[in-house]
Amino acid sequence: MSRYFTEDHEWIDVDGDVGTVGISDYAQGALGDIVFVDVPEEGRELSKGDEAAVVESVKAASDVYAPVSGTVIEGNAQLADEPALVNTDPEGEGWFFKITLSDVSELDALMDETAYAAFVAKL
């Protein structure tokens, strides 16, 4: 499985043509305590860069963007009852949605973990 990151602090784990999307540890730390997450519905078509989900914290509300184009196959229903999972395990159980990639080449524009770490270090 390969993990990629966007400059907006989303991550995507890719296994075949399915990607699991969430926000990075850096992003959840900047947001503070997460109090609400709205994930996209199954079947929703997303283009790269579309607003896909909303995350609200005690500090702010932020949009989560689709790192790639595709069709949502699952939203993380657990976040409705436990939005704090995004704080405790942002790059694991706190994932937002799963998507079937419609154009795998879009991954080429994303950062790998090393490049993302260097990007965050400059912020």
DAJO-V636660 format. One record per run of one state. SS is the DSSP state (H for helix, E for strand, - for the rest). FROM is the first residue (numbers start at 1). LEN is the number of residues. If there is no record, write none. Layout:
SS,FROM,LEN  SS,FROM,LEN
This chain:
-,1,1  E,2,4  -,6,4  E,10,6  -,16,2  E,18,6  -,24,1  H,25,7  -,32,2  E,34,5  -,39,6  E,45,2  -,47,4  E,51,7  -,58,3  E,61,5  -,66,4  E,70,6  -,76,2  H,78,4  -,82,3  H,85,4  -,89,8  E,97,5  -,102,2  H,104,6  -,110,1  E,111,1  -,112,1  H,113,9  -,122,2
